[in-house]
Structure formats: structure tokens, C-alpha cells
Amino acid sequence: MKTRNLPANRRHEGGMATIIFIVLVTIMVILLTANIRCLIQLHRETQLLEKQQIKRLAGAATNMAASPLPQASP
């Protein structure tokens, strides 16, 4: 007569599997969101560094004194 208890146990196991699946999907979504936010922040930082380097290199080129060209001796 243990066959009557079997379907109730199966329903409980199925419910636990569903809960575990939902928890795992939630954790994956949280990690995905955190990674996307991190990538966006890194992209902003690289853009800022690129702008700073462009400004620094452009400023260095305009501040250089023009060196006279050596004249050829006759």
C-alpha cells in the first residue's frame, strides 16, 4: 500500500526542482547584470583614458619648439 504515498512524494520533488531551477536562474541573471554594469564602467574608463591621451599627445606636439634645419655647406 505504499503506492499511494508515491505520487505525493513525486509532487514534492518536482516542486523542489522548480524552486532550485528558479533560484539558479535568478543567480545567473544577477551575475549577468553585474558583468554588464562592469563592462559599461570599463568602457567609460577607456574612453576617458583615450581622451586624456589624445589631449596630452596633441598638447605635446604643439608645444615643441621648431628646431632649425641644418643648412648644407657649399
Summary of the structure (lengths in Angstrom):
residues: 74
radius of gyration: 33.4
end to end distance: 119.6
largest distance: 119.6
contacts: 119
relative contact order: 0.05
helix: 84%
strand: 0%
